[in-house]
Amino acid sequence: MVPSTEECKRLWDEFDMPENIRQHSLNVNKAAMQIAEKLKKAGEDIDLGLVNAASLLHDLDKFRTLDDVHNHGHMAESWLKERGYNKVGEVIRKHIVPEIMKDSKAGWEDKVVNYADKRVLNEKIVSLEKRFEYLRKRYRKFFSKDHEDAIIALEDKIFKKMDITPDDII
């Protein structure tokens, strides 16, 4: 089961998601859907509804895990699974860099939501380098060169399948 956009917004209300995180999530959704639609058009097997829901809900637990970054994504996965949104919860858990690095079987949905989140700084779509600058400062204990390399490799994998470049995501 995958929630509609309206249901995702209702979940934002249920979990008291702050406005700034809602705006960030809307921009992650914008980037994710641009990429997902291009991949689908290129013949890739990708569930657009799952990308839509997971990108809108990827930071559902963000404000509750600020002091416990290792639990970010896992808490939202648990909440969503309790409501029957198992696939959405799994994608959300994998939007964290170490999670997707561990999963060699990650699907396009996982990859697209993870990557789109790395392209949005607060409420604006930016380059990976600009986002890396922020992540290095904000999460200096947890964000490493290995993470950067994994995200760059993910970007390469995604854009090799499409007729656009990362700069075309706006």
Biotite code that builds the C-alpha atoms (Angstrom):
import biotite.structure as struc

atoms = struc.array([
    struc.Atom([0.000, 0.000, 0.000], chain_id="A", res_id=1, res_name="MET", atom_name="CA", element="C"),
    struc.Atom([1.300, 3.468, -0.949], chain_id="A", res_id=2, res_name="VAL", atom_name="CA", element="C"),
    struc.Atom([-0.247, 6.693, 0.387], chain_id="A", res_id=3, res_name="PRO", atom_name="CA", element="C"),
    struc.Atom([-1.437, 9.419, -1.970], chain_id="A", res_id=4, res_name="SER", atom_name="CA", element="C"),
    struc.Atom([-0.006, 12.929, -1.853], chain_id="A", res_id=5, res_name="THR", atom_name="CA", element="C"),
    struc.Atom([-3.009, 14.005, 0.243], chain_id="A", res_id=6, res_name="GLU", atom_name="CA", element="C"),
    struc.Atom([-2.468, 11.132, 2.684], chain_id="A", res_id=7, res_name="GLU", atom_name="CA", element="C"),
    struc.Atom([1.233, 12.045, 2.953], chain_id="A", res_id=8, res_name="CYS", atom_name="CA", element="C"),
    struc.Atom([0.277, 15.592, 3.887], chain_id="A", res_id=9, res_name="LYS", atom_name="CA", element="C"),
    struc.Atom([-2.182, 14.241, 6.457], chain_id="A", res_id=10, res_name="ARG", atom_name="CA", element="C"),
    struc.Atom([0.698, 12.204, 7.921], chain_id="A", res_id=11, res_name="LEU", atom_name="CA", element="C"),
    struc.Atom([2.757, 15.411, 8.097], chain_id="A", res_id=12, res_name="TRP", atom_name="CA", element="C"),
    struc.Atom([-0.016, 16.860, 10.277], chain_id="A", res_id=13, res_name="ASP", atom_name="CA", element="C"),
    struc.Atom([-0.338, 13.707, 12.374], chain_id="A", res_id=14, res_name="GLU", atom_name="CA", element="C"),
    struc.Atom([3.378, 13.749, 13.169], chain_id="A", res_id=15, res_name="PHE", atom_name="CA", element="C"),
    struc.Atom([3.592, 17.552, 13.570], chain_id="A", res_id=16, res_name="ASP", atom_name="CA", element="C"),
    struc.Atom([6.206, 17.919, 10.846], chain_id="A", res_id=17, res_name="MET", atom_name="CA", element="C"),
    struc.Atom([7.600, 21.473, 10.998], chain_id="A", res_id=18, res_name="PRO", atom_name="CA", element="C"),
    struc.Atom([6.960, 23.777, 8.044], chain_id="A", res_id=19, res_name="GLU", atom_name="CA", element="C"),
    struc.Atom([10.618, 24.030, 7.022], chain_id="A", res_id=20, res_name="ASN", atom_name="CA", element="C"),
    struc.Atom([10.866, 20.228, 6.759], chain_id="A", res_id=21, res_name="ILE", atom_name="CA", element="C"),
    struc.Atom([7.624, 20.162, 4.752], chain_id="A", res_id=22, res_name="ARG", atom_name="CA", element="C"),
    struc.Atom([9.104, 22.668, 2.296], chain_id="A", res_id=23, res_name="GLN", atom_name="CA", element="C"),
    struc.Atom([12.337, 20.665, 2.085], chain_id="A", res_id=24, res_name="HIS", atom_name="CA", element="C"),
    struc.Atom([10.295, 17.513, 1.430], chain_id="A", res_id=25, res_name="SER", atom_name="CA", element="C"),
    struc.Atom([8.292, 19.206, -1.335], chain_id="A", res_id=26, res_name="LEU", atom_name="CA", element="C"),
    struc.Atom([11.545, 20.118, -3.099], chain_id="A", res_id=27, res_name="ASN", atom_name="CA", element="C"),
    struc.Atom([12.980, 16.629, -2.629], chain_id="A", res_id=28, res_name="VAL", atom_name="CA", element="C"),
    struc.Atom([9.730, 15.385, -4.156], chain_id="A", res_id=29, res_name="ASN", atom_name="CA", element="C"),
    struc.Atom([10.103, 17.782, -7.080], chain_id="A", res_id=30, res_name="LYS", atom_name="CA", element="C"),
    struc.Atom([13.643, 16.554, -7.816], chain_id="A", res_id=31, res_name="ALA", atom_name="CA", element="C"),
    struc.Atom([12.773, 12.898, -7.219], chain_id="A", res_id=32, res_name="ALA", atom_name="CA", element="C"),
    struc.Atom([9.760, 12.968, -9.520], chain_id="A", res_id=33, res_name="MET", atom_name="CA", element="C"),
    struc.Atom([11.728, 14.669, -12.326], chain_id="A", res_id=34, res_name="GLN", atom_name="CA", element="C"),
    struc.Atom([14.329, 11.915, -12.119], chain_id="A", res_id=35, res_name="ILE", atom_name="CA", element="C"),
    struc.Atom([11.832, 9.068, -11.672], chain_id="A", res_id=36, res_name="ALA", atom_name="CA", element="C"),
    struc.Atom([9.750, 10.169, -14.655], chain_id="A", res_id=37, res_name="GLU", atom_name="CA", element="C"),
    struc.Atom([12.882, 10.373, -16.837], chain_id="A", res_id=38, res_name="LYS", atom_name="CA", element="C"),
    struc.Atom([13.973, 6.900, -15.722], chain_id="A", res_id=39, res_name="LEU", atom_name="CA", element="C"),
    struc.Atom([10.499, 5.511, -16.458], chain_id="A", res_id=40, res_name="LYS", atom_name="CA", element="C"),
    struc.Atom([10.579, 7.143, -19.900], chain_id="A", res_id=41, res_name="LYS", atom_name="CA", element="C"),
    struc.Atom([14.015, 5.539, -20.473], chain_id="A", res_id=42, res_name="ALA", atom_name="CA", element="C"),
    struc.Atom([12.424, 2.136, -19.842], chain_id="A", res_id=43, res_name="GLY", atom_name="CA", element="C"),
    struc.Atom([13.490, 1.554, -16.246], chain_id="A", res_id=44, res_name="GLU", atom_name="CA", element="C"),
    struc.Atom([11.194, -0.306, -13.849], chain_id="A", res_id=45, res_name="ASP", atom_name="CA", element="C"),
    struc.Atom([10.312, 2.300, -11.225], chain_id="A", res_id=46, res_name="ILE", atom_name="CA", element="C"),
    struc.Atom([7.164, 2.814, -9.155], chain_id="A", res_id=47, res_name="ASP", atom_name="CA", element="C"),
    struc.Atom([6.314, 6.515, -9.471], chain_id="A", res_id=48, res_name="LEU", atom_name="CA", element="C"),
    struc.Atom([3.732, 6.369, -6.679], chain_id="A", res_id=49, res_name="GLY", atom_name="CA", element="C"),
    struc.Atom([6.294, 4.898, -4.299], chain_id="A", res_id=50, res_name="LEU", atom_name="CA", element="C"),
    struc.Atom([8.855, 7.575, -5.224], chain_id="A", res_id=51, res_name="VAL", atom_name="CA", element="C"),
    struc.Atom([6.201, 10.254, -4.723], chain_id="A", res_id=52, res_name="ASN", atom_name="CA", element="C"),
    struc.Atom([5.190, 9.044, -1.253], chain_id="A", res_id=53, res_name="ALA", atom_name="CA", element="C"),
    struc.Atom([8.690, 8.220, -0.008], chain_id="A", res_id=54, res_name="ALA", atom_name="CA", element="C"),
    struc.Atom([10.107, 11.558, -1.146], chain_id="A", res_id=55, res_name="SER", atom_name="CA", element="C"),
    struc.Atom([7.301, 13.430, 0.624], chain_id="A", res_id=56, res_name="LEU", atom_name="CA", element="C"),
    struc.Atom([7.726, 11.412, 3.828], chain_id="A", res_id=57, res_name="LEU", atom_name="CA", element="C"),
    struc.Atom([11.505, 10.816, 3.885], chain_id="A", res_id=58, res_name="HIS", atom_name="CA", element="C"),
    struc.Atom([12.059, 13.264, 6.773], chain_id="A", res_id=59, res_name="ASP", atom_name="CA", element="C"),
    struc.Atom([8.896, 12.451, 8.717], chain_id="A", res_id=60, res_name="LEU", atom_name="CA", element="C"),
    struc.Atom([10.985, 11.676, 11.811], chain_id="A", res_id=61, res_name="ASP", atom_name="CA", element="C"),
    struc.Atom([13.735, 14.277, 11.240], chain_id="A", res_id=62, res_name="LYS", atom_name="CA", element="C"),
    struc.Atom([12.740, 16.674, 14.010], chain_id="A", res_id=63, res_name="PHE", atom_name="CA", element="C"),
    struc.Atom([12.404, 13.781, 16.484], chain_id="A", res_id=64, res_name="ARG", atom_name="CA", element="C"),
    struc.Atom([15.817, 12.318, 15.693], chain_id="A", res_id=65, res_name="THR", atom_name="CA", element="C"),
    struc.Atom([17.949, 15.476, 15.736], chain_id="A", res_id=66, res_name="LEU", atom_name="CA", element="C"),
    struc.Atom([19.789, 14.228, 18.830], chain_id="A", res_id=67, res_name="ASP", atom_name="CA", element="C"),
    struc.Atom([19.956, 10.649, 17.544], chain_id="A", res_id=68, res_name="ASP", atom_name="CA", element="C"),
    struc.Atom([20.931, 10.813, 13.868], chain_id="A", res_id=69, res_name="VAL", atom_name="CA", element="C"),
    struc.Atom([21.485, 7.049, 13.741], chain_id="A", res_id=70, res_name="HIS", atom_name="CA", element="C"),
    struc.Atom([17.753, 6.513, 14.336], chain_id="A", res_id=71, res_name="ASN", atom_name="CA", element="C"),
    struc.Atom([16.706, 8.875, 11.516], chain_id="A", res_id=72, res_name="HIS", atom_name="CA", element="C"),
    struc.Atom([14.792, 6.956, 8.876], chain_id="A", res_id=73, res_name="GLY", atom_name="CA", element="C"),
    struc.Atom([14.345, 3.935, 11.131], chain_id="A", res_id=74, res_name="HIS", atom_name="CA", element="C"),
    struc.Atom([11.741, 5.631, 13.319], chain_id="A", res_id=75, res_name="MET", atom_name="CA", element="C"),
    struc.Atom([9.722, 6.749, 10.286], chain_id="A", res_id=76, res_name="ALA", atom_name="CA", element="C"),
    struc.Atom([9.988, 3.253, 8.813], chain_id="A", res_id=77, res_name="GLU", atom_name="CA", element="C"),
    struc.Atom([8.492, 1.814, 12.006], chain_id="A", res_id=78, res_name="SER", atom_name="CA", element="C"),
    struc.Atom([5.651, 4.363, 12.093], chain_id="A", res_id=79, res_name="TRP", atom_name="CA", element="C"),
    struc.Atom([4.781, 3.776, 8.461], chain_id="A", res_id=80, res_name="LEU", atom_name="CA", element="C"),
    struc.Atom([4.898, -0.012, 8.741], chain_id="A", res_id=81, res_name="LYS", atom_name="CA", element="C"),
    struc.Atom([2.435, 0.237, 11.659], chain_id="A", res_id=82, res_name="GLU", atom_name="CA", element="C"),
    struc.Atom([0.075, 1.941, 9.195], chain_id="A", res_id=83, res_name="ARG", atom_name="CA", element="C"),
    struc.Atom([0.595, -0.646, 6.450], chain_id="A", res_id=84, res_name="GLY", atom_name="CA", element="C"),
    struc.Atom([3.005, 1.420, 4.337], chain_id="A", res_id=85, res_name="TYR", atom_name="CA", element="C"),
    struc.Atom([5.807, -1.163, 4.393], chain_id="A", res_id=86, res_name="ASN", atom_name="CA", element="C"),
    struc.Atom([7.432, -0.350, 1.054], chain_id="A", res_id=87, res_name="LYS", atom_name="CA", element="C"),
    struc.Atom([7.409, 3.376, 1.775], chain_id="A", res_id=88, res_name="VAL", atom_name="CA", element="C"),
    struc.Atom([9.038, 2.770, 5.155], chain_id="A", res_id=89, res_name="GLY", atom_name="CA", element="C"),
    struc.Atom([11.774, 0.661, 3.582], chain_id="A", res_id=90, res_name="GLU", atom_name="CA", element="C"),
    struc.Atom([12.601, 3.353, 1.003], chain_id="A", res_id=91, res_name="VAL", atom_name="CA", element="C"),
    struc.Atom([12.704, 5.990, 3.737], chain_id="A", res_id=92, res_name="ILE", atom_name="CA", element="C"),
    struc.Atom([15.128, 3.926, 5.819], chain_id="A", res_id=93, res_name="ARG", atom_name="CA", element="C"),
    struc.Atom([17.412, 3.738, 2.778], chain_id="A", res_id=94, res_name="LYS", atom_name="CA", element="C"),
    struc.Atom([17.460, 7.499, 2.168], chain_id="A", res_id=95, res_name="HIS", atom_name="CA", element="C"),
    struc.Atom([20.312, 7.628, 4.672], chain_id="A", res_id=96, res_name="ILE", atom_name="CA", element="C"),
    struc.Atom([23.698, 7.197, 2.967], chain_id="A", res_id=97, res_name="VAL", atom_name="CA", element="C"),
    struc.Atom([25.032, 4.303, 5.100], chain_id="A", res_id=98, res_name="PRO", atom_name="CA", element="C"),
    struc.Atom([21.796, 2.360, 4.587], chain_id="A", res_id=99, res_name="GLU", atom_name="CA", element="C"),
    struc.Atom([21.889, 2.516, 0.802], chain_id="A", res_id=100, res_name="ILE", atom_name="CA", element="C"),
    struc.Atom([25.622, 1.746, 0.816], chain_id="A", res_id=101, res_name="MET", atom_name="CA", element="C"),
    struc.Atom([24.828, -1.533, 2.647], chain_id="A", res_id=102, res_name="LYS", atom_name="CA", element="C"),
    struc.Atom([22.069, -2.614, 0.245], chain_id="A", res_id=103, res_name="ASP", atom_name="CA", element="C"),
    struc.Atom([23.342, -3.922, -3.080], chain_id="A", res_id=104, res_name="SER", atom_name="CA", element="C"),
    struc.Atom([19.746, -4.781, -4.033], chain_id="A", res_id=105, res_name="LYS", atom_name="CA", element="C"),
    struc.Atom([18.426, -1.233, -3.609], chain_id="A", res_id=106, res_name="ALA", atom_name="CA", element="C"),
    struc.Atom([15.817, -0.454, -6.243], chain_id="A", res_id=107, res_name="GLY", atom_name="CA", element="C"),
    struc.Atom([15.424, 2.659, -8.340], chain_id="A", res_id=108, res_name="TRP", atom_name="CA", element="C"),
    struc.Atom([12.951, 4.053, -5.820], chain_id="A", res_id=109, res_name="GLU", atom_name="CA", element="C"),
    struc.Atom([15.554, 3.812, -3.037], chain_id="A", res_id=110, res_name="ASP", atom_name="CA", element="C"),
    struc.Atom([18.267, 5.333, -5.191], chain_id="A", res_id=111, res_name="LYS", atom_name="CA", element="C"),
    struc.Atom([16.153, 8.205, -6.499], chain_id="A", res_id=112, res_name="VAL", atom_name="CA", element="C"),
    struc.Atom([14.807, 9.289, -3.098], chain_id="A", res_id=113, res_name="VAL", atom_name="CA", element="C"),
    struc.Atom([18.273, 9.021, -1.541], chain_id="A", res_id=114, res_name="ASN", atom_name="CA", element="C"),
    struc.Atom([19.868, 11.037, -4.330], chain_id="A", res_id=115, res_name="TYR", atom_name="CA", element="C"),
    struc.Atom([17.106, 13.668, -4.518], chain_id="A", res_id=116, res_name="ALA", atom_name="CA", element="C"),
    struc.Atom([17.471, 14.321, -0.792], chain_id="A", res_id=117, res_name="ASP", atom_name="CA", element="C"),
    struc.Atom([21.184, 14.948, -1.295], chain_id="A", res_id=118, res_name="LYS", atom_name="CA", element="C"),
    struc.Atom([20.356, 17.554, -3.942], chain_id="A", res_id=119, res_name="ARG", atom_name="CA", element="C"),
    struc.Atom([18.110, 19.685, -1.711], chain_id="A", res_id=120, res_name="VAL", atom_name="CA", element="C"),
    struc.Atom([19.648, 22.018, 0.855], chain_id="A", res_id=121, res_name="LEU", atom_name="CA", element="C"),
    struc.Atom([16.942, 23.220, 3.197], chain_id="A", res_id=122, res_name="ASN", atom_name="CA", element="C"),
    struc.Atom([14.350, 24.331, 0.637], chain_id="A", res_id=123, res_name="GLU", atom_name="CA", element="C"),
    struc.Atom([16.439, 24.697, -2.531], chain_id="A", res_id=124, res_name="LYS", atom_name="CA", element="C"),
    struc.Atom([17.722, 22.276, -5.182], chain_id="A", res_id=125, res_name="ILE", atom_name="CA", element="C"),
    struc.Atom([21.526, 22.628, -5.279], chain_id="A", res_id=126, res_name="VAL", atom_name="CA", element="C"),
    struc.Atom([24.589, 20.861, -6.677], chain_id="A", res_id=127, res_name="SER", atom_name="CA", element="C"),
    struc.Atom([26.042, 17.887, -4.835], chain_id="A", res_id=128, res_name="LEU", atom_name="CA", element="C"),
    struc.Atom([29.139, 19.909, -3.956], chain_id="A", res_id=129, res_name="GLU", atom_name="CA", element="C"),
    struc.Atom([27.060, 22.628, -2.283], chain_id="A", res_id=130, res_name="LYS", atom_name="CA", element="C"),
    struc.Atom([25.115, 19.979, -0.364], chain_id="A", res_id=131, res_name="ARG", atom_name="CA", element="C"),
    struc.Atom([28.351, 18.214, 0.612], chain_id="A", res_id=132, res_name="PHE", atom_name="CA", element="C"),
    struc.Atom([29.680, 21.481, 2.087], chain_id="A", res_id=133, res_name="GLU", atom_name="CA", element="C"),
    struc.Atom([26.631, 21.634, 4.338], chain_id="A", res_id=134, res_name="TYR", atom_name="CA", element="C"),
    struc.Atom([26.769, 17.939, 5.276], chain_id="A", res_id=135, res_name="LEU", atom_name="CA", element="C"),
    struc.Atom([30.476, 18.179, 6.148], chain_id="A", res_id=136, res_name="ARG", atom_name="CA", element="C"),
    struc.Atom([29.716, 21.009, 8.597], chain_id="A", res_id=137, res_name="LYS", atom_name="CA", element="C"),
    struc.Atom([26.420, 19.751, 10.029], chain_id="A", res_id=138, res_name="ARG", atom_name="CA", element="C"),
    struc.Atom([27.313, 16.060, 10.317], chain_id="A", res_id=139, res_name="TYR", atom_name="CA", element="C"),
    struc.Atom([31.110, 16.181, 10.491], chain_id="A", res_id=140, res_name="ARG", atom_name="CA", element="C"),
    struc.Atom([31.220, 13.181, 12.872], chain_id="A", res_id=141, res_name="LYS", atom_name="CA", element="C"),
    struc.Atom([29.144, 11.016, 10.547], chain_id="A", res_id=142, res_name="PHE", atom_name="CA", element="C"),
    struc.Atom([29.552, 12.271, 6.977], chain_id="A", res_id=143, res_name="PHE", atom_name="CA", element="C"),
    struc.Atom([32.715, 10.928, 5.354], chain_id="A", res_id=144, res_name="SER", atom_name="CA", element="C"),
    struc.Atom([34.568, 10.867, 2.053], chain_id="A", res_id=145, res_name="LYS", atom_name="CA", element="C"),
    struc.Atom([33.161, 7.346, 1.565], chain_id="A", res_id=146, res_name="ASP", atom_name="CA", element="C"),
    struc.Atom([29.667, 8.818, 1.787], chain_id="A", res_id=147, res_name="HIS", atom_name="CA", element="C"),
    struc.Atom([30.533, 11.474, -0.787], chain_id="A", res_id=148, res_name="GLU", atom_name="CA", element="C"),
    struc.Atom([31.988, 8.861, -3.115], chain_id="A", res_id=149, res_name="ASP", atom_name="CA", element="C"),
    struc.Atom([28.875, 6.686, -2.743], chain_id="A", res_id=150, res_name="ALA", atom_name="CA", element="C"),
    struc.Atom([26.585, 9.608, -3.601], chain_id="A", res_id=151, res_name="ILE", atom_name="CA", element="C"),
    struc.Atom([28.702, 10.590, -6.613], chain_id="A", res_id=152, res_name="ILE", atom_name="CA", element="C"),
    struc.Atom([28.609, 6.962, -7.815], chain_id="A", res_id=153, res_name="ALA", atom_name="CA", element="C"),
    struc.Atom([24.837, 6.967, -7.314], chain_id="A", res_id=154, res_name="LEU", atom_name="CA", element="C"),
    struc.Atom([24.533, 10.150, -9.370], chain_id="A", res_id=155, res_name="GLU", atom_name="CA", element="C"),
    struc.Atom([26.589, 8.568, -12.157], chain_id="A", res_id=156, res_name="ASP", atom_name="CA", element="C"),
    struc.Atom([24.456, 5.419, -12.118], chain_id="A", res_id=157, res_name="LYS", atom_name="CA", element="C"),
    struc.Atom([21.219, 7.418, -12.308], chain_id="A", res_id=158, res_name="ILE", atom_name="CA", element="C"),
    struc.Atom([22.223, 9.875, -15.007], chain_id="A", res_id=159, res_name="PHE", atom_name="CA", element="C"),
    struc.Atom([23.800, 7.252, -17.279], chain_id="A", res_id=160, res_name="LYS", atom_name="CA", element="C"),
    struc.Atom([20.236, 6.033, -17.831], chain_id="A", res_id=161, res_name="LYS", atom_name="CA", element="C"),
    struc.Atom([18.825, 9.403, -18.897], chain_id="A", res_id=162, res_name="MET", atom_name="CA", element="C"),
    struc.Atom([19.194, 12.087, -21.528], chain_id="A", res_id=163, res_name="ASP", atom_name="CA", element="C"),
    struc.Atom([19.686, 14.865, -18.962], chain_id="A", res_id=164, res_name="ILE", atom_name="CA", element="C"),
    struc.Atom([22.496, 15.944, -16.648], chain_id="A", res_id=165, res_name="THR", atom_name="CA", element="C"),
    struc.Atom([22.389, 16.650, -12.906], chain_id="A", res_id=166, res_name="PRO", atom_name="CA", element="C"),
    struc.Atom([22.329, 20.375, -13.723], chain_id="A", res_id=167, res_name="ASP", atom_name="CA", element="C"),
    struc.Atom([18.989, 19.882, -15.495], chain_id="A", res_id=168, res_name="ASP", atom_name="CA", element="C"),
    struc.Atom([17.259, 19.055, -12.215], chain_id="A", res_id=169, res_name="ILE", atom_name="CA", element="C"),
    struc.Atom([15.595, 22.297, -11.159], chain_id="A", res_id=170, res_name="ILE", atom_name="CA", element="C"),
])
